[in-house]
C-alpha cells in the first residue's frame, strides 16, 4: 500500500511541475505587461482594451488583440505578444487615426 501511495504522490508532483505549469507569465500578468508597454508609446494613448476572448496561448507565448484610444479620439488596433518564459512584450500593428467627423457620419 505504501508503494502505491508513493507512486501516486510522485505522479501528482510530476504533473504539477510540468513545463506549462511552470511558465513564469500568466494570462493576467501578460495582459498587465501589454498595457504597461502600450502606456510607454509616444504619444501615450488615453486608454487600451485587451480582447480577452480573442487571446491565443501556446507553450511559448500569449497573443492579445488590443484596441487603443488616443487623446484625439482616434482609435487603432495592436497585437501584443508576450513571451511566457521571459515576459518580453512585442507590439505590432499601427495606431491608425480615424477622424471623429468621419466616425460621426457613419
Buried (B, 14 or more C-beta within 10 A) or exposed (E): EEEEEEEEEEEEEEEEEEEEEEBEBEBEBBBBBBBEBBEEBEEEBEEBEBEEEEBEBEEEBBBBBBBBBBEEEBBBEBBBBBBBEEBEBEBEEEBEEBEEEEEEEE
